[in-house]
Amino acid sequence: MHRYLRAIGFSNIQKKEEFDALAAFSSECFQTEEIAVTSEGEDFFERRKAFAEQMGLLVRGIYNEKDEYQIEYCIPYFTGKTERFYEDMIIERHAEKESYAGVCDDMNLGVSLIFYLQNVTEYLNRRRYGMMEEASASLILSGLSVEGRILMPVFQKTPVVSEIKATKDRNQMLQAARDGDEDAIENLTLEDMDTYSMISRRIADEDVFSIVTTHFMPCGVECDHYNVMGEILEVELRENNKTKENIYVMTIETNEILLDICINQKDLLGEPAPGRRFRGIIWLQGVVHFEEKW
């Protein structure tokens, strides 16, 4: 039973038998089906059943000798709407089953971004026919959350040109450091030390969340789970058409990354609104739109 089922409105699923019944229902009443061939030459089928706009269940499996659809695994999905271009993206298969993780570098984070790939069949087909381009791709990120809270905003003046330029310079310095520039590495180390000293002075009299307005950092032992905090830009309340549970869909900005998040209304502490902040743990998913070869 998948932990993030409740993020799309299935908080009432408590037993494995109930989950198996839901997976079977989604497999039989699917709305779309896509086929691909794995690296072992086996047909791989992906069925989608939506229970609200942009969210539902992905059922993946194969047909057996009796031409019966056999479910291998089932996961909840939520598709975002904000697209961002990345270079040097890598797709790697998980060891346990026919699922994949994507890895790309984001200068705003300074670390590699790892996400669960949603459109596996498209990736397998493009790889099979030599149409997949790993060097560059557009990525739509989304997050499923089962634990979150709303924080009030922190007053900040509108960024001036000098602050925008400083951010751009830092991103260039991060890229230089990745390329092995020792001066850039030293400058970044000094900046981090200055930031640590500033926080140490202010933390004595201020709350940490009035100093740190946004963050995006790995959480736990699973590489595609993150602890995020960001400003809410848009909020929408959707309903699971099977369970009638309400789900909040929020677009947040965290570390200059736009990210769409869905969370069950039962699991969110506070009332979301544009301008406020969301803080919680998410399972990061992504849809990759691969660049065409000409």
C-alpha positions as CSV (number, residue, x, y, z in Angstrom):
1,M,0.0,0.0,0.0
2,H,1.4,3.3,-1.1
3,R,1.9,6.0,1.6
4,Y,1.1,8.9,-0.7
5,L,-2.4,7.6,-1.7
6,R,-3.9,10.0,0.8
7,A,-2.3,12.9,-1.0
8,I,-4.8,12.4,-3.9
9,G,-7.8,11.7,-1.7
10,F,-7.6,8.1,-0.6
11,S,-7.0,8.5,3.2
12,N,-9.6,5.8,3.8
13,I,-7.5,3.0,2.3
14,Q,-6.0,1.3,5.3
15,K,-5.6,-2.4,4.3
16,K,-3.7,-4.1,1.5
17,E,-6.9,-5.8,0.4
18,E,-8.5,-2.4,-0.1
19,F,-5.5,-1.1,-2.0
20,D,-5.5,-4.2,-4.3
21,A,-9.2,-3.6,-5.0
22,L,-8.6,0.0,-5.8
23,A,-5.7,-0.9,-8.1
24,A,-7.9,-3.5,-9.9
25,F,-10.7,-1.0,-10.3
26,S,-8.2,1.6,-11.8
27,S,-6.9,-1.1,-14.1
28,E,-10.3,-2.1,-15.4
29,C,-11.7,1.4,-15.7
30,F,-8.6,3.1,-17.0
31,Q,-8.9,6.2,-19.3
32,T,-5.6,5.9,-21.2
33,E,-3.2,3.0,-21.9
34,E,0.3,3.3,-23.3
35,I,2.7,0.5,-24.3
36,A,6.4,0.3,-24.4
37,V,9.1,-2.4,-24.7
38,T,11.6,-2.8,-21.9
39,S,15.4,-3.3,-22.3
40,E,14.7,-7.1,-21.8
41,G,12.3,-7.0,-24.8
42,E,9.2,-7.4,-22.7
43,D,6.0,-5.5,-23.4
44,F,5.2,-2.9,-20.7
45,F,1.8,-1.4,-20.2
46,E,0.9,1.8,-18.3
47,R,-2.8,2.6,-17.5
48,R,-4.0,5.8,-16.0
49,K,-7.1,6.4,-14.1
50,A,-7.8,10.1,-13.0
51,F,-9.9,10.8,-9.9
52,A,-9.5,14.6,-10.1
53,E,-7.9,17.0,-12.5
54,Q,-4.2,16.1,-13.1
55,M,-4.2,13.4,-10.4
56,G,-5.0,9.7,-10.1
57,L,-3.4,6.3,-10.2
58,L,-0.8,4.9,-12.5
59,V,-1.1,1.1,-13.0
60,R,1.8,-0.6,-14.6
61,G,2.0,-4.2,-15.7
62,I,2.1,-6.8,-18.4
63,Y,-0.2,-9.3,-20.2
64,N,0.3,-12.9,-19.2
65,E,0.1,-16.0,-21.4
66,K,-3.7,-16.0,-21.1
67,D,-3.8,-12.5,-22.4
68,E,-4.9,-11.2,-19.0
69,Y,-3.6,-7.9,-17.6
70,Q,-1.3,-8.6,-14.6
71,I,-0.6,-5.6,-12.3
72,E,3.0,-5.3,-11.3
73,Y,2.6,-2.1,-9.2
74,C,0.4,0.9,-8.7
75,I,1.3,4.4,-7.6
76,P,-0.5,7.8,-7.2
77,Y,0.4,10.6,-9.5
78,F,0.0,14.3,-9.7
79,T,1.0,16.3,-12.8
80,G,2.1,19.9,-12.5
81,K,1.8,22.7,-15.0
82,T,5.0,24.7,-14.7
83,E,7.7,23.7,-17.2
84,R,11.4,24.4,-16.8
85,F,14.4,23.6,-19.2
86,Y,17.4,21.6,-17.9
87,E,20.5,20.4,-19.5
88,D,22.5,17.3,-18.8
89,M,19.5,15.3,-17.5
90,I,20.0,11.6,-16.7
91,I,17.4,8.9,-16.5
92,E,18.2,5.8,-14.4
93,R,16.2,2.6,-13.8
94,H,15.4,1.6,-10.2
95,A,16.8,-1.8,-9.3
96,E,13.6,-3.3,-7.9
97,K,11.1,-2.8,-10.8
98,E,10.5,-1.1,-14.1
99,S,10.4,2.4,-12.7
100,Y,12.9,5.3,-13.3
101,A,14.4,8.3,-11.6
102,G,15.5,11.5,-13.3
103,V,18.6,13.5,-12.2
104,C,19.4,17.1,-13.2
105,D,21.5,19.9,-11.8
106,D,19.7,23.1,-10.7
107,M,21.9,26.1,-10.0
108,N,19.3,27.7,-7.7
109,L,19.7,24.7,-5.3
110,G,23.4,24.0,-5.8
111,V,22.7,20.3,-5.7
112,S,21.4,17.6,-8.0
113,L,17.6,17.3,-8.3
114,I,16.2,13.8,-8.2
115,F,12.6,13.0,-9.1
116,Y,10.4,10.0,-9.9
117,L,9.7,9.8,-13.6
118,Q,6.0,9.7,-14.5
119,N,6.1,9.2,-18.3
120,V,8.1,5.9,-18.3
121,T,6.5,4.6,-21.5
122,E,7.4,7.7,-23.5
123,Y,11.0,7.4,-22.3
124,L,11.3,3.7,-23.1
125,N,9.8,4.2,-26.6
126,R,12.2,7.1,-27.4
127,R,15.2,5.2,-26.1
128,R,14.2,2.1,-28.1
129,Y,13.9,4.0,-31.4
130,G,16.9,6.2,-30.8
131,M,14.9,9.4,-30.4
132,M,15.8,10.2,-26.8
133,E,18.1,13.1,-26.1
134,E,19.7,13.0,-22.7
135,A,21.6,16.3,-22.9
136,S,18.6,18.6,-22.7
137,A,14.9,18.3,-21.8
138,S,12.0,20.3,-20.4
139,L,10.8,19.2,-17.0
140,I,7.4,19.6,-15.2
141,L,7.9,19.1,-11.5
142,S,5.2,18.2,-9.0
143,G,5.0,17.1,-5.4
144,L,2.7,14.9,-3.4
145,S,2.6,15.6,0.3
146,V,1.0,13.9,3.3
147,E,2.4,16.3,5.9
148,G,2.4,20.1,5.7
149,R,1.5,23.3,7.4
150,I,0.9,26.9,6.5
151,L,3.2,29.7,7.7
152,M,2.6,33.4,7.6
153,P,4.7,35.5,5.2
154,V,7.8,37.4,6.1
155,F,8.0,41.0,4.9
156,Q,10.6,41.5,2.2
157,K,11.3,44.5,0.1
158,T,11.1,44.1,-3.7
159,P,14.5,42.8,-5.0
160,V,16.5,45.6,-6.5
161,V,18.8,45.2,-9.5
162,S,21.9,44.7,-7.3
163,E,20.2,41.7,-5.5
164,I,19.1,40.1,-8.8
165,K,22.7,40.6,-10.1
166,A,24.1,39.0,-7.0
167,T,21.9,35.9,-7.5
168,K,23.0,35.6,-11.1
169,D,26.7,36.0,-10.1
170,R,26.2,33.3,-7.5
171,N,24.7,30.9,-10.0
172,Q,27.7,31.5,-12.3
173,M,30.0,30.9,-9.4
174,L,28.3,27.6,-8.6
175,Q,28.7,26.5,-12.2
176,A,32.4,27.4,-12.1
177,A,32.8,25.5,-8.9
178,R,31.3,22.4,-10.5
179,D,33.8,22.8,-13.3
180,G,36.7,22.7,-10.7
181,D,37.4,26.5,-10.4
182,E,39.3,26.7,-7.0
183,D,38.7,30.4,-6.6
184,A,34.9,29.9,-7.0
185,I,35.0,27.1,-4.5
186,E,36.8,29.4,-2.0
187,N,34.4,32.3,-2.6
188,L,31.4,30.1,-2.0
189,T,32.9,28.7,1.2
190,L,33.4,32.2,2.5
191,E,29.9,33.2,1.6
192,D,28.5,30.2,3.5
193,M,30.6,31.1,6.5
194,D,29.3,34.7,6.4
195,T,25.7,33.3,6.1
196,Y,26.2,31.0,9.1
197,S,27.6,33.9,11.2
198,M,24.6,36.1,10.3
199,I,22.1,33.4,11.2
200,S,23.9,32.6,14.5
201,R,23.6,36.3,15.5
202,R,20.0,36.7,14.5
203,I,18.7,33.3,15.9
204,A,19.2,34.6,19.5
205,D,16.3,37.1,19.0
206,E,14.3,35.9,16.0
207,D,12.4,32.8,15.0
208,V,14.3,30.6,12.4
209,F,11.4,30.9,9.9
210,S,11.6,34.7,9.9
211,I,15.3,34.4,8.8
212,V,15.0,31.4,6.4
213,T,12.1,32.3,4.1
214,T,12.4,29.4,1.7
215,H,14.3,26.1,1.5
216,F,14.5,23.0,-0.6
217,M,16.5,20.1,0.9
218,P,16.6,16.3,0.8
219,C,14.6,14.5,3.5
220,G,15.1,11.0,4.8
221,V,16.9,8.1,3.1
222,E,14.8,8.2,-0.2
223,C,16.5,10.4,-2.7
224,D,13.3,11.8,-4.3
225,H,11.8,13.0,-1.0
226,Y,12.4,16.7,0.0
227,N,11.6,19.0,2.8
228,V,10.4,22.3,1.2
229,M,9.2,25.7,2.2
230,G,8.1,28.3,-0.3
231,E,5.7,31.2,-1.0
232,I,2.3,30.2,-2.2
233,L,1.4,31.8,-5.5
234,E,-1.9,30.0,-6.4
235,V,-4.3,27.8,-4.5
236,E,-7.1,25.5,-5.8
237,L,-9.4,23.1,-4.0
238,R,-10.2,19.9,-5.9
239,E,-12.4,16.9,-5.1
240,N,-11.6,13.2,-5.5
241,N,-14.6,12.0,-7.6
242,K,-14.6,8.6,-5.9
243,T,-14.1,9.4,-2.2
244,K,-15.3,13.0,-2.3
245,E,-12.2,14.1,-0.2
246,N,-10.9,17.6,-0.8
247,I,-7.3,18.1,-2.0
248,Y,-5.4,21.4,-2.0
249,V,-3.4,22.1,-5.2
250,M,-0.8,24.8,-4.6
251,T,1.8,26.5,-6.8
252,I,4.7,27.6,-4.7
253,E,8.0,29.3,-5.3
254,T,11.0,27.9,-3.4
255,N,14.6,28.8,-4.2
256,E,13.4,30.4,-7.4
257,I,11.8,27.1,-8.5
258,L,8.1,27.0,-9.3
259,L,6.6,23.8,-8.0
260,D,3.0,22.4,-8.0
261,I,2.0,20.5,-4.8
262,C,-1.1,18.5,-3.9
263,I,-2.0,17.6,-0.3
264,N,-5.1,16.2,1.3
265,Q,-7.1,18.9,3.2
266,K,-7.0,16.6,6.3
267,D,-3.1,16.6,6.3
268,L,-2.6,20.4,6.0
269,L,-2.4,22.5,9.1
270,G,-3.6,26.0,8.4
271,E,-5.5,27.8,5.7
272,P,-3.5,28.2,2.4
273,A,-3.7,31.6,0.6
274,P,-1.5,33.4,-1.9
275,G,1.3,35.2,-0.1
276,R,1.5,32.7,2.8
277,R,4.1,30.0,2.9
278,F,3.8,26.2,2.7
279,R,6.2,24.0,4.6
280,G,6.2,20.2,4.3
281,I,7.7,17.0,3.1
282,I,7.0,16.0,-0.6
283,W,7.6,13.1,-2.9
284,L,8.9,14.7,-6.0
285,Q,7.6,13.6,-9.4
286,G,8.4,14.8,-12.9
287,V,7.2,14.6,-16.5
288,V,10.1,15.0,-18.9
289,H,9.5,16.4,-22.4
290,F,12.5,15.3,-24.4
291,E,14.1,17.4,-27.0
292,E,13.5,16.3,-30.6
293,K,16.4,15.3,-32.8
294,W,16.5,16.8,-36.3
